């Protein structure tokens, strides 16, 4: 059953003489929605006579918003200046404290197809209709998504002298009340002060290179963002529910260090929900996970494990004896020998991608091997496609679909500026996401190759298509806030920064949120809703 946070629901039947709602009461945490709960697609009771007082909110037979409810809209102003439109809305935000309601500022500075960011604290309403705004700004920017206050519409008011021009600007054709019915990977990032899922520095299992809090990154705004699909709401990751559904099972992440990034994120999210932290441990007692191998976190209270197997290519790293001696090769036709470690898992999350950009791999000279043949030269994308085909054949032959759900996480975009990872690329000055969609890159060629393989694999595979959502987040990388030798100068740190991996807490938490939603969406076995 879908779970919701307690600080964002308003129930009926309390506070008014006629039994109608006081808008300042809230449902307890982890209780399902019941009839009578105010939703964003239902009209709110009018608030009058001062913010935060029940009595003034109760009006007989009145559930409709006023045409211009002053307590709800503090200011609605749009100033036209050529093609630039500056819209400022002040909307009522309920923070869950009965006499401490306050106004939150929404600012949209639409210039050259961009905006400054939207703060929306009251967002996780049951069946909230989030509507895709028609895109009428320049340079391909997406429109803002706003909460539906009045019959699924929000009115933008432009003041032209004494005349108010109103336009809803919304496309009702894109409304979807359920995340099962929409593309949860098509959306944008919105501010959310309830994030992150676990405090920075609270999880001892975060790789030191990912621990931006411990490495003294001075800003923390990069953790205050939530992924919002255009057509629906997705549930927050309920760690207790996740563990209950995982009870007695084995989940394994298989891939490169970006999958380790995601694995550590999930371990920390789930661990944060456990009261006795000693009942969560890596079975061999290790706390460093960089070396190749098999790592397993056991959640004792749920008799389940969340594991990671290092396999950056998925296929086998090997060697070949030539006339001039042996040299390293990559067997595109054979899976890595670690398959026995995860074949019996209940949930498998694969990825591969970043190691295919390294010099040896991308150059492709006397490196790729199939059978006894080593290609003198082979393009990396061709080799990557062949490796994925080998993976798909292995999955079809070895995975018991009655037991195991297979997932493939897409390519995570990097944000090196002024060079690549090994040539001085930088991202350390980035503190906000990309807002203008024209600045995003195209769909990765590796994922186009994966799409082709996905069409031929017979086993059902969930594709976590996280490429575009990561492309926005140039602010989320460790950059210079990674493990460095004390003797390194600032200049040396700037020259060797990480714009590939992600800070934790941070963006991979959202990947796991989408993993949770995807498993619920498919609804197999213990993930039935």
C-alpha positions in Angstrom: 0.0 0.0 0.0 1.3 3.4 -0.8 2.7 5.3 2.1 2.9 9.1 2.6 4.6 11.5 4.8 2.7 12.8 7.8 3.4 16.5 7.4 1.5 17.1 4.2 -2.1 15.8 4.6 -5.2 17.6 5.8 -8.1 15.5 7.1 -11.8 16.2 7.4 -14.1 15.8 10.5 -12.0 17.9 12.9 -12.2 21.4 14.1 -15.6 22.6 12.6 -19.1 22.4 14.1 -20.5 20.9 11.0 -17.9 18.1 10.9 -16.0 19.5 8.0 -12.2 19.9 7.9 -9.9 22.1 9.9 -7.1 22.4 7.3 -4.4 22.4 10.0 -4.9 18.8 11.2 -2.8 16.1 9.7 -2.9 12.3 9.4 -0.4 10.2 11.4 2.6 9.0 9.6 2.5 5.8 7.5 -1.4 5.8 7.5 -3.0 5.2 4.1 -5.2 7.8 2.6 -8.9 7.6 3.7 -12.1 9.2 2.4 -12.2 12.7 3.5 -8.5 13.5 3.2 -7.9 16.7 1.3 -6.0 16.2 -1.9 -4.6 18.7 -4.3 -7.2 17.6 -6.9 -10.0 18.5 -4.4 -10.9 22.1 -3.6 -9.5 23.3 -0.3 -11.7 24.9 2.4 -11.4 28.7 2.3 -9.1 30.2 4.8 -10.2 33.5 6.2 -9.8 35.7 9.3 -6.1 35.0 9.7 -3.7 32.2 9.0 -3.5 29.2 11.3 -6.9 29.5 13.1 -9.3 26.6 12.7 -12.5 28.5 13.4 -11.9 31.1 10.7 -11.2 28.2 8.2 -14.7 26.7 8.7 -17.4 28.0 6.6 -20.8 26.4 6.3 -21.3 24.5 3.0 -18.1 26.1 1.6 -15.4 24.0 0.1 -14.5 26.2 -2.9 -11.6 28.5 -3.0 -12.4 32.2 -3.2 -11.8 33.8 -6.6 -8.9 35.8 -5.0 -8.2 34.3 -1.6 -5.9 36.8 -0.1 -4.6 34.5 2.7 -3.6 31.9 0.1 -2.1 34.2 -2.5 0.0 36.8 -1.0 1.2 38.2 -4.3 0.5 37.4 -7.9 2.4 39.6 -10.2 3.8 39.3 -13.7 5.8 42.0 -15.4 6.2 41.8 -19.1 9.5 43.1 -20.5 9.9 42.1 -24.1 10.3 38.3 -24.1 11.2 38.1 -20.4 8.5 37.3 -17.9 9.1 37.6 -14.2 6.5 35.7 -12.2 6.3 35.7 -8.4 3.7 33.7 -6.6 3.4 33.4 -2.8 1.4 30.3 -1.9 0.3 29.0 1.5 2.6 26.2 2.8 1.4 24.0 5.7 4.4 22.9 7.6 2.6 20.5 9.9 2.5 22.8 13.0 -0.9 23.9 14.0 -0.3 27.6 14.6 2.8 28.0 12.6 1.6 28.2 9.0 3.8 30.4 6.8 4.0 31.6 3.3 6.6 30.1 1.0 8.0 31.9 -2.0 7.7 30.5 -5.5 10.0 32.3 -7.9 10.1 31.6 -11.6 12.4 33.8 -13.5 11.8 32.8 -17.1 14.6 34.3 -19.2 16.0 32.8 -22.3 14.2 29.5 -21.6 15.3 29.0 -18.0 14.1 29.5 -14.5 15.6 29.9 -11.0 14.1 27.0 -9.3 10.8 26.3 -7.5 10.4 25.7 -3.8 7.4 23.4 -3.2 7.1 21.9 0.3 3.5 20.7 0.0 3.9 18.2 -2.8 3.3 14.6 -1.9 -0.5 14.6 -1.9 -2.5 11.5 -2.7 -3.5 11.5 -6.4 -2.0 14.9 -6.9 -2.4 16.0 -10.5 0.8 17.5 -11.7 0.3 18.9 -15.1 2.8 19.5 -17.8 2.8 23.2 -18.6 2.8 24.1 -22.3 6.2 25.0 -23.4 6.1 28.5 -24.8 9.5 29.8 -23.7 12.6 30.1 -25.8 15.5 27.8 -26.3 13.5 24.6 -25.6 13.1 25.1 -21.9 10.4 23.1 -20.1 7.6 25.0 -18.4 7.2 25.0 -14.7 5.0 22.4 -13.0 2.7 23.8 -10.3 0.2 22.3 -7.9 -3.4 22.3 -9.0 -5.4 24.5 -6.6 -8.5 25.2 -8.6 -10.1 22.4 -10.7 -6.7 21.2 -11.9 -5.6 24.7 -13.0 -3.4 27.4 -11.7 -4.0 30.9 -13.0 -1.2 33.3 -13.9 -2.2 36.9 -13.6 -0.6 39.6 -15.5 -1.2 43.1 -14.3 -1.5 45.6 -17.2 -2.6 48.7 -15.5 -5.9 47.9 -13.8 -6.6 44.9 -16.1 -5.8 41.4 -15.0 -5.2 38.9 -17.9 -5.7 35.3 -16.8 -4.4 32.1 -18.5 -4.2 28.6 -17.1 -1.3 27.7 -19.5 -1.9 24.0 -18.7 -2.4 21.0 -20.8 -5.0 18.7 -19.2 -4.2 16.0 -21.8 -1.0 15.1 -19.8 -2.7 14.6 -16.4 -2.2 11.2 -14.8 -3.2 10.4 -11.2 -1.1 7.2 -10.9 2.6 6.6 -11.4 1.7 3.3 -13.1 0.4 5.3 -16.0 3.2 7.6 -16.7 6.9 7.7 -17.6 8.5 8.3 -14.2 11.8 9.2 -15.9 10.4 12.1 -17.8 10.3 15.1 -15.5 12.4 17.7 -13.8 14.0 18.5 -10.4 12.1 20.5 -7.8 13.2 21.9 -4.5 12.3 19.7 -1.5 13.4 20.7 2.0 12.4 17.3 3.4 15.4 15.7 1.6 17.7 13.9 2.1 16.6 10.5 3.3 19.5 10.3 5.8 21.7 13.2 7.2 25.1 13.8 5.7 27.8 12.1 7.6 25.4 9.7 9.4 26.2 6.6 7.4 29.5 5.0 8.1 29.4 2.9 4.9 29.6 5.8 2.4 32.9 5.6 0.4 35.1 8.4 1.6 35.3 9.7 -2.0 31.5 10.0 -2.1 31.2 11.6 1.4 31.1 15.2 0.5 29.9 16.1 4.0 32.9 14.5 5.7 35.1 16.1 3.0 33.8 19.5 4.0 31.9 20.6 1.0 30.6 24.0 2.1 27.2 24.0 0.4 24.3 21.6 1.2 21.7 22.8 -1.3 22.5 20.0 -3.7 20.7 17.5 -1.4 17.5 19.5 -1.4 16.1 18.4 -4.7 13.5 15.8 -5.6 12.7 14.3 -9.0 9.2 15.2 -10.2 7.8 13.3 -13.2 5.7 15.5 -15.5 2.6 13.4 -15.4 2.3 11.9 -12.0 3.5 11.6 -8.4 6.0 8.9 -7.3 6.0 7.6 -3.8 8.8 8.5 -1.4 11.0 5.5 -0.7 9.5 4.0 2.5 12.6 2.1 3.9 10.5 0.0 6.3 8.2 -1.1 3.5 11.2 -1.8 1.2 12.8 -4.0 3.8 9.5 -5.8 4.5 9.1 -6.6 0.8 12.8 -7.8 0.8 12.3 -10.0 3.8 14.1 -13.3 3.3 15.5 -12.3 -0.1 18.7 -11.3 -1.8 19.2 -8.1 -3.8 22.5 -7.7 -5.8 24.0 -4.7 -7.6 26.4 -5.8 -10.4 28.5 -3.4 -12.3 31.0 -0.5 -12.0 31.7 2.1 -9.3 28.6 4.0 -10.3 26.5 1.0 -9.2 28.5 0.9 -6.0 27.5 4.5 -5.6 23.9 3.4 -5.9 24.4 0.4 -3.7 25.9 2.4 -0.8 23.0 4.9 -1.2 20.4 2.2 -0.7 22.3 0.6 2.2 22.3 3.9 4.0 18.6 4.7 3.3 17.5 1.3 4.6 19.9 1.4 7.5 18.6 4.8 8.6 15.2 3.2 9.3 16.7 0.5 11.6 16.7 1.4 15.3 19.5 -1.0 16.3 22.2 -0.1 13.7 24.3 -3.0 15.0 21.9 -5.4 13.3 23.0 -4.0 9.9 26.5 -5.1 8.9 28.7 -6.2 6.0 29.0 -10.0 6.5 32.8 -10.0 6.3 33.2 -6.9 8.5 34.6 -4.7 5.7 34.0 -1.0 5.4 36.1 -0.3 2.3 34.5 -1.5 -1.0 36.7 -0.2 -3.7 38.6 -3.4 -4.4 37.0 -5.9 -6.9 35.1 -8.5 -5.1 31.8 -9.4 -3.5 30.3 -7.4 -0.7 27.1 -8.2 1.2 25.1 -6.2 3.8 22.9 -8.2 6.0 19.8 -6.7 7.6 19.3 -9.1 10.5 15.8 -8.1 11.4 14.5 -8.9 7.9 16.8 -11.8 7.1 17.8 -10.2 3.8 21.0 -9.0 2.1 21.8 -6.1 -0.2 25.0 -7.0 -2.1 27.4 -5.6 -4.6 29.6 -7.5 -7.1 32.3 -5.5 -8.9 32.1 -6.2 -12.6 32.7 -3.0 -14.5 32.3 -4.5 -18.0 29.9 -7.4 -17.1 32.0 -9.4 -19.6 35.3 -11.0 -18.8 38.7 -9.3 -18.5 41.2 -11.8 -19.9 44.6 -12.1 -21.6 45.8 -13.4 -24.9 49.1 -15.1 -25.8 50.5 -13.6 -29.0 53.7 -13.8 -30.9 55.3 -11.1 -28.8 54.0 -12.4 -25.4 50.8 -12.0 -23.5 48.6 -8.9 -23.3 45.3 -7.9 -21.7 42.0 -8.4 -23.6 38.3 -8.1 -23.0 36.3 -11.2 -23.9 33.1 -9.7 -25.5 31.7 -13.2 -25.8 32.0 -14.4 -22.2 30.4 -13.1 -19.0 32.6 -12.3 -16.0 33.4 -15.3 -13.7 31.5 -13.7 -10.8 28.1 -14.8 -12.2 27.8 -17.6 -9.7 27.7 -15.0 -6.9 24.5 -13.5 -8.1 22.6 -15.9 -10.4 20.3 -16.9 -7.5 19.4 -13.4 -6.5 15.7 -12.2 -6.2 16.5 -8.8 -7.6 19.5 -8.0 -9.9 20.5 -4.5 -10.8 23.1 -4.4 -13.6 25.0 -1.5 -15.1 28.0 -1.0 -17.3 29.3 2.1 -19.2 31.9 4.3 -17.6 34.9 1.9 -18.1 34.1 1.9 -21.8 35.3 5.5 -22.0 38.8 4.9 -20.6 41.7 5.2 -23.0 42.5 1.6 -23.5 38.8 0.6 -24.0 37.9 3.5 -26.3 41.0 3.2 -28.4 40.1 -0.4 -29.1 43.4 -1.6 -30.5 44.3 -5.2 -30.0 42.1 -5.3 -26.9 38.7 -6.8 -27.8 38.5 -10.5 -28.2 35.9 -13.0 -29.3 36.8 -16.7 -29.3 40.5 -16.9 -30.4 40.2 -13.7 -32.5 41.5 -10.4 -31.2 40.3 -7.4 -33.2 43.2 -5.2 -34.4 40.8 -2.4 -34.1 37.2 -2.2 -33.0 35.1 0.9 -32.1 34.1 1.0 -28.4 30.4 1.4 -29.1 30.5 -1.7 -31.3 32.3 -3.6 -28.6 29.8 -2.3 -26.0 26.9 -3.6 -28.0 28.5 -7.0 -28.4 29.1 -7.2 -24.7 25.4 -6.3 -24.0 24.3 -9.0 -26.4 26.4 -11.5 -24.4 24.8 -10.2 -21.2 21.3 -10.6 -22.7 22.0 -14.2 -23.8 23.3 -15.0 -20.4 20.2 -13.5 -18.7 17.9 -15.5 -21.0 19.7 -18.7 -20.4 20.4 -18.5 -16.7 17.8 -16.4 -15.0 14.7 -18.0 -13.5 12.0 -15.4 -14.2 9.7 -17.0 -11.7 12.1 -16.0 -8.9 14.4 -13.2 -10.2 13.6 -9.6 -11.4 16.3 -8.2 -13.7 16.9 -4.5 -13.7 19.4 -2.5 -15.8 20.3 1.0 -14.7 21.1 3.4 -17.5 24.2 5.6 -18.1 24.9 8.3 -15.6 26.1 11.5 -17.3 29.3 13.3 -16.3 29.9 17.0 -16.1 33.6 17.7 -16.7 34.2 21.2 -18.1 37.4 22.2 -19.7 38.7 18.7 -20.1 38.0 15.1 -19.3 38.4 13.1 -16.1 42.1 12.7 -16.8 42.9 16.1 -18.4 41.8 18.7 -15.9 38.0 18.6 -16.3 36.2 20.6 -13.6 32.8 20.9 -11.8 33.7 22.2 -8.4 32.0 25.6 -8.9 28.6 24.1 -9.7 26.1 24.6 -6.9 22.8 24.3 -8.9 21.3 22.0 -11.4 20.9 22.8 -15.1 17.6 24.7 -15.6 17.7 25.2 -19.4 17.0 22.0 -21.3 18.9 23.3 -24.3 22.1 22.8 -22.2 21.4 19.1 -21.8 23.2 16.5 -23.9 21.5 14.1 -26.3 20.5 10.6 -25.3 23.7 8.6 -24.8 24.7 6.4 -27.7 25.4 3.6 -25.3 21.8 3.7 -24.2 20.6 3.6 -27.8 22.7 0.4 -28.1 21.0 -0.9 -25.0 17.6 -0.1 -26.4 18.3 -2.3 -29.4 19.4 -5.2 -27.1 16.3 -4.7 -24.9 14.1 -5.4 -27.9 15.6 -8.9 -28.4 16.1 -10.1 -24.8 13.3 -12.5 -23.8 13.5 -12.0 -20.1 11.5 -9.1 -18.6 13.9 -6.3 -17.8 13.2 -3.1 -15.9 15.1 -0.2 -17.4 16.0 2.5 -15.0 16.5 5.3 -17.6 18.3 7.8 -15.4 20.5 9.4 -18.1 18.5 12.6 -18.5 17.7 13.2 -14.9 21.4 12.9 -14.1 22.3 15.3 -16.9 20.6 18.1 -15.1 22.6 17.6 -11.9 26.0 19.2 -12.6 26.0 20.3 -8.9 25.9 16.8 -7.4 29.4 15.5 -7.9 32.2 15.2 -5.3 34.5 17.4 -7.5 37.3 18.5 -5.2 35.6 17.3 -2.1 36.9 13.7 -2.2 39.7 11.9 -0.4 42.9 13.7 -1.1 46.4 13.5 0.3 47.0 16.2 2.9 50.0 17.5 1.0 48.0 18.3 -2.2 47.5 21.9 -2.9 44.2 23.4 -4.0 45.5 23.6 -7.6 46.4 19.9 -7.5 42.9 19.0 -6.2 41.2 21.1 -8.9 43.3 19.3 -11.5 42.2 15.8 -10.2 38.5 16.2 -9.3 35.6 13.7 -9.7 32.7 14.8 -11.9 31.5 11.3 -12.6 30.5 9.8 -9.3 27.9 11.4 -6.9 28.0 12.8 -3.4 26.1 10.8 -0.8 23.5 11.7 0.3 22.7 12.9 -3.2 21.5 11.9 -6.7 21.8 8.1 -6.3 19.2 8.3 -3.6 16.8 9.3 -6.3 17.8 6.3 -8.4 16.8 4.1 -5.5 13.6 6.1 -5.1 12.9 5.3 -8.8 13.9 1.7 -8.2 11.3 1.4 -5.5 8.7 3.0 -7.7 9.6 0.7 -10.6 9.3 -2.5 -8.5 5.9 -1.3 -7.2 4.9 -0.5 -10.7 5.7 -4.0 -12.0 4.2 -5.5 -8.9 5.6 -9.0 -9.0 5.8 -11.3 -6.0 6.3 -9.4 -2.7 6.1 -6.1 -4.6 2.4 -6.4 -5.3 0.5 -3.4 -4.0 
